[in-house]
Amino acid sequence: MRRSFYHYILTQRGHNLHDPVEVFANDVSRDIMFPKHSEDYHEVADYLELNVNYLDSMDLFDQVWEKYVENNK
């Protein structure tokens, strides 16, 4: 079953403040405007680039997106 990027990233939340993926996932979980139903890379990437200040580098998003795609086949 395919799931949105949002549902995938929620599985990556945690308490390790030194793990950038966990920090990113925690931030996304608190973002009420995040495109929760999207499976589209460009829609999510555009949202992150234009609307958030909690992501320091789009490289991190790209890495997490690759894992999402692998996990969502």
MARPASE-84036 format. One record per residue: residue in one letter; x, y, z of N, C-alpha, C, O, CB in turn. Coordinates in steps of 0.05 Angstrom, whole numbers, plus 5000, padded with zeros to 4 digits. Glycine has a CB too. Layout:
BEGIN
aXYZXYZXYZXYZXYZ;...
//
This chain:
BEGIN
m501749765000500050005000501850255000503650275016498150005024;r501250434982502850684980501850865003499550885010502550814953;r503851015013503151215033504551475026506451485011503951125061;s503551685038504651955032507351985045508051825063502752175041;f508852175036511452235048511052305077512652225094512852465033;y508952455083508452535111508152295129509352285151505852705112;h506652095120506251855137508851705140509351585161504151675125;y510551705119513151575122514851725142516051605160514551565094;i515051985139516952135156516152125185517852135203517052435147;l513552095191512652065219513851815232514251805256509652055220;t514451615216515651365227518551415235519751245248515451135207;q519751635227522551695232522951875256525251935263523851825208;r520751945270521052125293522451985316522551735318518252215303;g523752145333525152025355526052245375525252475372527551865346;h527652165393528552345414531552415412532552555429528052225441;n532852315392535752365389536152635375535752655350537052135373;l536852835390537153105379539653125361540153335349537253305401;h541252915360543752925344543252785317544952785299546052795358;d540952665313540252525288538552725271536252775278538752265293;p539752825249538253025234535652925222533753075218540053125211;v535452665216532952555205530752565226528552635221533452265195;e531452485251529552495272528652775278526252825283530652365298;v530452965278529853245283527953345261525953475266532353425285;f528653285236526953365213524153245216522153385212528253275187;a524052985223521452855226519752975248517353015245521852555231;n521053045270519653175292518553445283516353525290521453205316;d520153595268519253855258516953835239515053985241521654005245;v517053635221514853595202512253525218510153615211515553375182;s512553365239510153285253508753515267506353505273510953075275;r510253735272509053975284508154185264506954385272511054095303;d508654135239508054325217505154275208504654085192510054305194;i503254435216500454395209499854445180497754365170498654565227;m501554585166501054655138502454455118502154475094502054935132;f503954265129505454075112503453925094501353855103507053875129;p504253885068502453735050502253445057503753275046503453775020;k500453385075500353115087499652885068500252655074498253125109;h498252935046497452725029499152695004498552534986494552765021;s501252845002502752854977504752614975506052534995504353114975;e504952504951506952314944508752424922510352284910505652044934;d508452684917509852814895512352964905512153144922508053014880;y514652884895517253004903517153314901517853454919519552894887;h516353404878516453694872514553854890515254074899515753754843;e512253744896510353884913511553914941511454134953507653734914;v512653694952513853704979516353874979516654044997514453414989;a518053844959520554004958519954304956521154464970522253914935;d518054374939517354654937516254764963516954984971515254694914;y514554614976513554695002515754755022515854955035511554495013;l517654565023519854595042521654825036522454975053521554335043;e522254865010523955085002522655365006524055555013524755054973;l520155375003518755635003517455705030516855945034516755644981;n516955515047515155565070516255495097515055565117512755415066;v518555365099519455285125522255395132523855455114519554975128;n522855415157525455495165526755285183528955335194525355765181;y525555055185526654845202528454645188529654475200524454695216;l528654675162530454495146532854645137532654825120528854365122;d535154575147537654725141538654665113539854835100539754665161;s538154415103539254335078537254155063536153965074541954195081;m536854215037535154045021536453775015535153585007534454184995;d539053765020540453505017539253295036538953065028543453535022;l538653375060537453195079534753095069534152865070537153335107;f533153285059530553205048530953005025529552795024528953445037;d532853055007533352874985534152594995533252394983535552984967;q535752575015536552315026534152165038533751925034538652355048;v532452315053530052195065528152115043526851905045528752385085;w527852275022526052215000526851954987525151784980525952444979;e529451914982530451664970529651424987528751214976533451674967;k529851445013529051225031526051185030525050955030529951275060;y524551405028521651385025520851235000519151055000520351665025;v522151294977521551164952522150874954520550704945523051294929;e524450804965525250514968523150374986522450144980528050494981;n522250505007520450375026517650365015515950215026520550535052;n516950524995514250554986513650414960511650464947513550844983;k515350224953515050084927512749884929512149744910517649944919;
//
